[in-house]
Amino acid sequence: MQRATHGPRSPYENCQIVLTTKHEKVVAIRPAFQELLSAEVVECEFDTDQLGTFSGEVERPGTALECARRKCVAGMRLAGAKYGLASEGSFGPHPTIPFFACDYEILYFIDQERGIQVHESILSEKTNYRTACLGSFQELDQFAEKSRFPSHALIIRPNVWRDRSVIFKGIQSQDVMHHAFSQCLNLSEDGRVWVETDMRAHVNPSRMAVIGELALKLGKRLATECPSCKTPGWGVVSYEKGLRCEYCNLPTELVSFEISGCPSCQFSERKGRSDGQKSASQRYCGWCNP
């Protein structure tokens, strides 16, 4: 993608931004930052598994946001960079639709030159996230088919998992999958095998696509200046609930106003929803639909 030649100059034009990653996320993030900011995103190879793994060998301390910031700071220190990026993802049931899996991604940016930190997030249902405790090759093949295997990799380990070194990651062939399952079946004390989708970005195209969407969102925000002090990074920082029911006019739990703010000064603005929605459907009303 090429940045348009018209319009205001990007505050990060020709800047080099260091992305702390172990799993090739630059593939998803770089195009958006080139297009929107004329900035070059370069990888800083850092063993981010030290800060936690999806497969559970290393617990992630703190929240996903705190982890994303730690990654960003670590990469910037290692590279001696003024600008840094890092991403962190979490997977599980959708907060409002429990039977749907979701991918919650955070992208964190630090600008040491201006003394600002900006982050954006996205909650997406575009994920193949699945886990299961299996006891047969038939169950395994069914799980693999539903998980978009082999384009999306799998992780296999014994269900009773005492030796944390017995784990097979990044599986993308049926032969390897069956071999790993057989090994873990023999080693598992309860005769069951734990199988999950490998959610690391470089072996999960669905997650990589969501990170790309998030990079566009953050890039647009960094291309937007504060109306008051002209610092980049102006965007929505919080929400106010209370969108009124279209029938009874009582407030609901849906967002009514968006609060935009600056990462540098204290200036903020309160505006109605950006999608233009003025009222809530009766199905979201606690009075009309208890």
N, C-alpha and C positions, 0 to 999 in steps of 0.2 A: 504494500500500500504506500502511496505517496501523499504527502501533505499538500493540501491546496495552496497555491501561490498567493491567493488573495486573503484578506482578513488581517487582524492584528497579529503581531509577532508573538510567538510562544515565549513565556518566561523561562523555558528550559531548552530553548533552541541550541543545538550543538552541545548540550550537556551530556555527560556520561553518568548513567545511573546504574549502580551495582545491585544486582538481584542475587540474594543469598538463596541458593537452591542446591539440591543434590539430584533432582529428578527432572531436569530439562524443561522447567516451566517457562524459560525464556522464549521457547517456541510459541507459546500462547500469549505472552505479555508484550514482547518486543513490537509486533506489528501495530498495536494500538498506540503505543508511545511514540513510534515513528510518525504515524499518521496525524495524531492530534497535537503532539508537542515538539516534533522534530528533534526528539531526544534519542540517544542510543542507549539501549539496555544491554548490559554485559553481565555474564554469569560470574559469581564468586563461588567457587566450589567449596562447600563447607558441609561437614557431616551433620546434617540437621537431625539425624536419628538420635543424636545425643540429647535432643530436647523432647524426645517422645516418638513412638512409632504406632501406626495404626494397628499393627498385629500384636501389640501388647508386651513385647520384650522389655521396652523402656516406657515407663509411665510418663505422661506429659504433665509436668507440674503447672498449676495455675490454669487460667482460661486460654482459649484459642487466641484471643486478642493479645494477651500477655506474651504468649509463645511467638506470635508473629513479630512483635516488637523486639523480643530477644534475638530472634534470627536476624532481623534487619540491622540491629546494633552490632552483632557479632561479625556480619559480613562487611559492614562499613569499616570496622576497626581492622579487620584482616587486610582489606584492600586499601586502607587509607583514603576512603572516599568521602566526598561532601554530600552525596545524594545516595539514598539506599531504598531498596524495596525488599519485601518478603511476603510470602503468602502462607496461610494455614487453613486447613479444612477440617470439618467435623461431619460425621455421618450418623444417621439414625432415623427414628420415626419423625414424620412431619409434625410440627407443633399443633397444627389445627386439623390435620387429616391423618390420624395415627396409623392407618393401614398403608400409607404411602411412605416410602423412604425419601429422604431429602439430603441434599449436599449443601452445607453452609460453609461458604468461603469468605475469607478475609484477606484483603490486600493492604499492606501497611507501607507508608512512604515517610521517609525522614529527609528533610532539607536542613542541613546544619548551617548553611550560609544564611538563611532567613530565620533560623531557629523555630521551624514549624514541623509538626507531625500531623499527617492526614491519613485516615484509613476509610475504606469503603467495604461493604459486605454485600453478599447476595445469597438468597435462599432459593435453591432450585430443586425441582422434582426430576430434572434430567440426569438421573443417576441410575446405575445398575447395582447399587449397594445391596448386598445380601449376605447372610451368614446362616450356617446350618450345621447340626451334628448328625453325621451320616454313618451308616453301617454297611452299605453295599455299593458295588460298582454301578448298579442300575440307578440308585439314588444320586450318585455322583454325576452320572451322565445327564440326568434330568436337571440337576442344579446347574451344571455347566451350560446347558442349552438356554436356560432362563437368564443366565448371567452374561450373555453375549460373548461367550468363549468361542474361539480363541483370540478374537480381536481385543478383548478385555481379559487381563490375566487373573489368575487365582492364587490363593495362599492356602496351603494344607499343612496341618500339624496334628499330633495325637490329641484326642479330646482331654484326657487326663495328662497334663503337660508339666512334668516335673523337670525334665531336662530341656531348658529353653533354647538349646542349640539345635534341637530337632524341629526344624521348620523349613518348608519349601516355599519360596516366594517367586513371583514373576513367571508363573507357569503359563505357557502359551502353546503347548502341543499336547495332543491326547496321550501320546506315549509317556511323556514326562508326568502328566497328570495321574495316569493309572499307576505308574511306578511309585510316585510319592504317596498315593493313597494306600497302596499295598504295604509300603514301609511303615507308615504311620499306624495302619491297622494292626500290624504285628507288634508295634511298640506301645500301643495304648493299653492301659491297664483295664479299661472298661470295654474294650473291643469296639470303640466308636472313634470317628475321626472328625475333627473340626475343619470345616471348609468355609472360606470367605472370599469375597471379591477383593482383589488387590487394588487398593484405592490410591496407590502412588501414581502421580500424574503421568509419568513417562510410559506406564503400561495400562493406562485407563483413558482412552480417547474421550469418553463422556465427561470426565472431570476436567480434562484439558480444555474442552470447549467452554465449560462454565467459567474457568479461570480467564479465558479469552474475553468472555462477556464482561466479567468484573474489571478487567484491565481497561476496557472501553469506558466503563463507568467512572473509574478513578482518573483516567486520562482526561475526560471531559471536565471533571471537577478541578484538576490541576491547571486546566486551561482557562478557568473562570476566576476572575479577580474579585476581591472584596469591593463592594461599592463605596466603602468608606476609606480604606487605607491602601487599596490596590494590591494587596498580597494575594498570590495565587492560592487556590484551595477552598474557595467559597462554595458552600453546598449545604445540603440538609444535614443537620446534626441531631435533631430530635423530632418527635411527633406528639401531637395533642389529640387524644381520643375524644369521642363524643359526637360523631356524625349522627344527625338526627334521623329517626325513622320516617320514611316517606308517608306512612299512614297515620301514626299517632303523634309524631313530632318529638318523641322522647329520645334522649341521647342513647347511643349504642356504644359498643366497644370498638367500633371501627374508627380509623383515623379521620379526624375532621380538619386539622391544620398541620402544616409542615413548618418547622422552625429552621431557617437557614442561618449559618453563622460563619465567622471567620476564624481560621486557626491561629491568627496573630492578635488582632484587637478584639474588643468586646462587642463589636457591632453585630446585630442580629435582626432578622425580619421574620414576621409571622404571616403566612399566607395560606389560602385554601389549598386543597389537594391539587397536585400538579396534573392529575388525570381529569380534573374538572368535575368530578362527582360531587353533587350537592346534597344528596340524601342517601340513606341506607335502605336496602330492601327489607321488607317485613321479616324475612327469614333470619335476619341478624338481630332482631329486636327482642330483648328479654321480656317485654310486656306482651307484644303481639304473638310471639312464638316462644313461650316459656319452656 
